[in-house]
Amino acid sequence: MAYGQIVTMRLADGRTVEFADWSDKPLYSSINVLHGTTQQEMAFYQYVQGDPVPSFAPPTFTVNARTANERDTNMAVPGSMSSEEEFLVFAIRPEVFAQHIENEPANFADFQNPAPLASGGSIPGGDVTPPTGMLAVLALRTILFMEISEKRFPQAGFGYFNFGAGAMATGGDATAGLSSGMQGLPSQEAVRTLVIPSHIGGTEKFRVVLFNADGVGLEMGYNMQGDDDPDENRFANIRIYLDGLYRRGTA
């Protein structure tokens, strides 16, 4: 017996998880949500690097999705663990970046390249604007749930899930640097840990879904700062982290 270290965990169905070859490694996945999209289910974790990043826009927009790289996802298999992997989910943490495209078609591939600043230099990911209104819309209009083997586990309004990281404060011109948004305080203490961890077994299908319950256009373009006209070219780049314990293959 290894004192002071958890070596096994018994799940509710009686199965025992051994912690050999386990590590603290979050799984993450990103999507793009453009102002006005009426898509109801927008799923994370359904692609790997080299695939298009899921990008949701109104029917009037033509979308050229960008190719996913390591900043978008670290999934090895789309929509599931590989046969030698397992995951115990302790928390779901959404991170939001508010970004802007200049023209239609919505060429998200442009965001692979740095955008020039008026003051010189560049920032990665195109024009970035404060996400205040975007977070309010996501909290009001959407829910977030995790589905494992077609069964829903954690499910609540978007604002229920705290990111718990990031800068304490930002200010100045929106182009002065990247602006990200988070629920709650930018502190690990803000993260809500699941009372019972959710288990994802090898080859088991899973997804995290941003659900637009009303099916109405999501108002990503309102900045909630007295501007009555929405920016129809504004979109949310949302990255979800699953925090927990990851078991890698032993080969």
Legacy VTK file of the C-alpha trace (Angstrom):
# vtk DataFile Version 3.0
C-alpha trace
ASCII
DATASET POLYDATA
POINTS 251 float
0.000 0.000 0.000
1.270 3.464 -0.907
0.517 5.740 2.064
-0.414 9.335 1.261
-1.258 8.542 -2.367
-4.554 7.471 -3.964
-3.889 4.322 -5.975
-7.438 3.098 -6.718
-10.948 4.544 -6.966
-14.178 2.549 -6.964
-16.828 3.908 -9.373
-20.563 3.912 -8.676
-21.121 0.829 -10.861
-18.553 -1.187 -8.905
-15.649 -0.880 -11.347
-12.242 -0.047 -9.882
-9.910 2.456 -11.524
-6.187 1.863 -11.012
-4.005 4.992 -11.100
-0.958 3.454 -12.791
0.040 5.535 -15.846
-2.345 8.341 -14.854
-1.439 12.027 -14.934
-2.949 15.480 -14.451
-3.526 16.438 -18.083
-6.519 18.553 -19.162
-8.270 17.808 -22.448
-9.271 20.874 -24.458
-11.215 21.697 -27.605
-12.326 24.922 -29.346
-15.163 26.161 -31.565
-16.040 29.492 -33.223
-19.519 31.025 -32.787
-20.355 33.987 -35.047
-22.964 36.653 -34.258
-26.444 35.561 -35.332
-25.965 31.811 -35.494
-29.164 29.872 -34.784
-27.459 26.499 -34.468
-28.835 24.700 -31.407
-26.113 22.141 -30.681
-22.465 23.219 -31.037
-20.180 20.371 -30.027
-16.605 20.327 -28.770
-14.136 17.392 -28.871
-15.341 16.055 -32.232
-12.149 16.702 -34.231
-8.363 16.413 -34.021
-5.455 18.548 -35.221
-5.499 18.900 -39.005
-9.315 18.882 -39.175
-11.428 22.045 -39.640
-12.281 23.861 -36.409
-16.111 23.781 -36.051
-17.369 27.261 -36.927
-21.033 28.176 -36.497
-22.504 31.144 -38.393
-25.888 32.305 -39.712
-26.991 30.842 -43.078
-26.187 34.163 -44.802
-22.481 33.733 -44.076
-20.064 31.562 -45.995
-17.557 30.067 -43.580
-14.030 29.025 -44.489
-12.990 27.127 -41.379
-9.388 27.264 -40.246
-7.328 24.139 -39.769
-7.010 22.987 -36.171
-3.613 22.970 -34.538
-2.343 22.388 -31.007
-3.881 25.557 -29.601
-7.335 24.325 -30.647
-7.334 20.769 -29.315
-5.178 18.011 -27.875
-7.558 15.170 -28.713
-5.971 12.032 -30.200
-9.251 10.562 -31.507
-12.316 12.632 -32.522
-15.187 12.222 -30.099
-13.692 9.529 -27.871
-10.726 8.227 -25.969
-8.474 5.773 -27.760
-8.677 2.142 -26.627
-5.739 2.673 -24.228
-6.975 5.955 -22.723
-9.362 6.875 -19.902
-10.344 10.146 -18.297
-11.845 11.151 -14.967
-13.464 14.601 -15.332
-13.318 16.733 -12.194
-14.295 20.113 -13.725
-15.451 21.807 -16.952
-13.792 25.165 -17.626
-14.787 27.470 -20.553
-12.483 30.227 -21.837
-13.883 32.894 -24.194
-12.065 35.161 -26.653
-14.073 37.845 -28.465
-12.792 38.308 -32.021
-13.764 40.158 -35.187
-13.610 39.403 -38.898
-13.434 42.115 -41.540
-15.355 40.687 -44.473
-17.579 37.897 -45.733
-16.899 35.061 -46.327
-16.051 34.418 -42.695
-12.546 33.259 -43.409
-11.479 31.865 -40.056
-8.235 30.734 -41.668
-7.146 34.385 -41.408
-6.801 33.888 -37.671
-3.841 31.580 -38.163
-1.800 34.724 -38.872
-0.915 37.726 -36.664
-2.923 40.910 -37.137
-1.020 44.233 -37.404
-1.480 46.881 -34.751
-1.623 50.619 -35.414
1.135 51.054 -32.865
3.366 48.501 -34.580
3.908 44.844 -33.860
1.119 42.294 -33.995
-1.164 40.124 -31.917
-2.106 36.544 -32.783
-5.645 35.746 -33.794
-6.931 38.851 -35.558
-8.764 41.803 -33.980
-9.729 41.062 -30.396
-12.350 43.059 -28.515
-13.649 43.046 -24.927
-15.950 40.035 -24.325
-18.247 41.633 -21.717
-21.491 41.494 -23.697
-20.579 38.172 -25.255
-20.280 36.526 -21.835
-23.661 37.965 -20.833
-25.303 36.560 -23.972
-23.716 33.140 -23.497
-24.832 33.055 -19.861
-28.391 34.093 -20.736
-28.988 32.185 -23.960
-27.027 28.956 -23.675
-26.470 25.961 -21.482
-23.453 23.697 -21.399
-23.580 19.965 -20.927
-21.277 16.961 -21.146
-22.563 13.818 -22.806
-20.918 10.412 -22.335
-22.297 7.417 -24.255
-25.358 9.540 -25.150
-26.151 10.228 -21.478
-25.988 13.752 -20.094
-23.958 14.309 -16.956
-23.102 17.885 -15.820
-25.643 20.321 -17.328
-26.227 23.956 -16.381
-26.278 27.485 -17.763
-23.013 28.601 -19.350
-22.381 31.027 -16.481
-22.391 28.152 -13.976
-18.988 26.907 -15.129
-16.038 29.002 -13.927
-12.779 29.209 -15.856
-10.721 30.241 -12.845
-7.661 31.582 -14.692
-6.498 34.623 -16.653
-5.429 38.186 -15.906
-6.800 39.922 -12.818
-7.731 42.999 -14.900
-7.361 44.498 -18.371
-7.728 48.021 -19.678
-6.925 50.483 -22.442
-7.576 50.184 -26.159
-9.094 46.853 -27.282
-6.226 46.396 -29.745
-3.607 46.831 -27.055
-3.622 43.117 -26.347
-5.698 39.981 -26.224
-8.934 40.158 -24.243
-10.366 36.967 -22.832
-13.349 36.373 -20.630
-14.069 34.013 -17.816
-16.838 33.213 -15.394
-16.103 33.995 -11.754
-12.792 35.143 -10.359
-9.530 34.433 -12.202
-8.563 32.094 -9.384
-8.481 28.326 -8.997
-10.853 28.798 -6.060
-13.583 29.841 -8.511
-13.596 26.501 -10.333
-16.528 24.305 -9.412
-15.331 20.731 -8.919
-17.819 17.991 -9.742
-19.025 16.273 -6.575
-18.732 12.921 -8.365
-16.113 12.733 -11.161
-17.435 11.673 -14.569
-15.626 8.695 -16.080
-14.844 8.373 -19.811
-13.632 4.889 -20.699
-11.468 3.735 -23.600
-13.302 4.093 -26.981
-16.312 5.576 -25.140
-17.989 8.362 -27.121
-18.323 11.756 -25.475
-18.829 15.418 -26.296
-19.351 18.765 -24.586
-22.183 20.786 -26.133
-22.946 24.502 -26.114
-26.740 24.369 -26.446
-28.767 27.295 -27.798
-32.077 26.212 -26.278
-34.239 28.886 -27.973
-32.730 28.361 -31.428
-32.619 32.138 -31.927
-29.670 34.102 -33.252
-26.976 34.473 -30.598
-26.129 38.167 -30.210
-22.350 37.835 -30.137
-22.035 41.315 -31.665
-23.406 43.378 -28.767
-20.762 44.833 -26.493
-23.139 45.891 -23.687
-21.433 49.289 -23.525
-24.162 51.534 -24.921
-23.785 50.518 -28.571
-27.237 49.860 -30.060
-25.908 48.421 -33.332
-24.455 44.924 -33.154
-21.194 44.085 -34.886
-22.317 41.306 -37.229
-18.708 40.266 -37.845
-17.990 39.551 -34.199
-17.505 35.989 -33.016
-16.606 34.011 -29.912
-13.605 31.718 -29.965
-14.535 29.360 -27.098
-12.121 26.814 -25.674
-13.338 24.201 -23.193
-11.013 22.456 -20.741
-11.881 19.176 -19.050
-9.838 19.069 -15.851
-9.079 15.719 -14.299
-6.961 12.605 -14.446
-5.863 11.178 -17.794
-4.642 7.634 -18.335
-2.355 7.287 -21.293
-1.520 4.098 -23.164
1.313 2.042 -21.744
2.777 1.099 -25.156
LINES 1 252
251 0 1 2 3 4 5 6 7 8 9 10 11 12 13 14 15 16 17 18 19 20 21 22 23 24 25 26 27 28 29 30 31 32 33 34 35 36 37 38 39 40 41 42 43 44 45 46 47 48 49 50 51 52 53 54 55 56 57 58 59 60 61 62 63 64 65 66 67 68 69 70 71 72 73 74 75 76 77 78 79 80 81 82 83 84 85 86 87 88 89 90 91 92 93 94 95 96 97 98 99 100 101 102 103 104 105 106 107 108 109 110 111 112 113 114 115 116 117 118 119 120 121 122 123 124 125 126 127 128 129 130 131 132 133 134 135 136 137 138 139 140 141 142 143 144 145 146 147 148 149 150 151 152 153 154 155 156 157 158 159 160 161 162 163 164 165 166 167 168 169 170 171 172 173 174 175 176 177 178 179 180 181 182 183 184 185 186 187 188 189 190 191 192 193 194 195 196 197 198 199 200 201 202 203 204 205 206 207 208 209 210 211 212 213 214 215 216 217 218 219 220 221 222 223 224 225 226 227 228 229 230 231 232 233 234 235 236 237 238 239 240 241 242 243 244 245 246 247 248 249 250
